[in-house]
Amino acid sequence: HAGASNIDVSSSRVDDKWKLMVTDDGKGFNYETMKLAETGNGLGNMKKRALDSGIEFNIESNAATGTIIS
């Protein structure tokens, strides 16, 4: 539903920490606006579960480049 043609999953070691990144080239979205609108549960649940597990969770998204979740 995000219109992505490509999805990339990568894993690396950065400063003795494991980093997992999922990127796509879809239509993107404004994460701050989505949080305020409280629509859906997917991203909120992902963030809560990561934080509950002590994992740093980041979302970057915009219409020009798609979305990066790390």
Secondary structure, DSSP 4 states (H G I P E B T S, - for coil): ----S-EEEEEEEETTEEEEEEEE-S----HHHHHHHT--SHHHHHHHHHHHTT----EEEETTTEEEE-
